[in-house]
């Protein structure tokens, strides 16, 4: 009774080995997520995948340049190691994935998806690319003949996306894309951007770049520089800037004013709070609207849920908050040093509100504001915030106004 035959022992040993092997394999594959598992199953010997490898105990002991091998899998070359967590990124083959799964020091391996250029996505999100295909009388709707007066840090008019003008051409008034501008901060006629914000905003509105095309690529930009090259600005320059847009509206066919800035540490959900004081700016905004100018301003990035900053809170201004333009299943997107974070899934999806956006009943519109790639002096860069959202709306205003002129023979007004 207490003795097993050799045959029984052999069967029992084999059965135990199968169980252990199955459990071990299951534990190994548990290290990878469904995205990498799907990718791995479809990989050939020549294929590779970009992954993030998370380690248990044995750290990558120094910042690893491209090509540095690591202890956990010596044949795998590190692209980047990270101080914020114990792990590294790498391009791996199918065999490399097998090696990582068998490494006891590997906690998890995740597929790193490709990054998409979000200006192209955000333009599609608001339907601008569909508008470009509309044609009346042989003319496409691209914002042609419309100019947006951008109050910001200026513009790099030498950028190819704005015609590549020289300083001499700009000052002579022969720069077609940027027909005029002024530097109110420094008190001269050259609004060259040394900070980058204004060029980025202008690119979202009207860039002609083939890859990073703006919402209204046919529109012009009137650049009013009210910020220094370090980003400092004052309300008196804002007032002068609004007045400059009004004074030059007919000469340069300005149809709207774009303002990607606001008050510091002050928000309101009551338009009555925004109709007086503010250094005379409410009266200037009322004047601009009465003359047919569409005015848009960013709501602010403070995460307030019951109000927006000035001038967005003014009754003559269209206030704009920002939303995501893509879906992220896992992880977090954190803003301003972790001031607020959105979790993957329903909180990071197309048209989901970004946590930093000021909002409330007073808010008028939402537009894309996450990781928008646009023009900066000398190239392109990715920026995010309600500033980027208001630029989308300003570009859309140019498209709508040109469409109205082509179809109805007249411009739109803010009252319509």
Beta strands, then each sheet from edge to edge (+ up, - down):
strand 1: 49-55
strand 2: 68-69
strand 3: 77-81
strand 4: 87-92
strand 5: 106-111
strand 6: 135-136
strand 7: 139-140
strand 8: 147-152
strand 9: 180-183
strand 10: 220-225
strand 11: 254-259
strand 12: 294-298
strand 13: 318-323
strand 14: 332-335
strand 15: 340-343
strand 16: 365-368
strand 17: 372-376
strand 18: 379-383
sheet 1: 2+ 3- 4+ 1- 5+
sheet 2: 6+ 7-
sheet 3: 9+ 10+ 8+ 11+ 12+ 13+ 16+
sheet 4: 14+ 15-
sheet 5: 17+ 18-
end
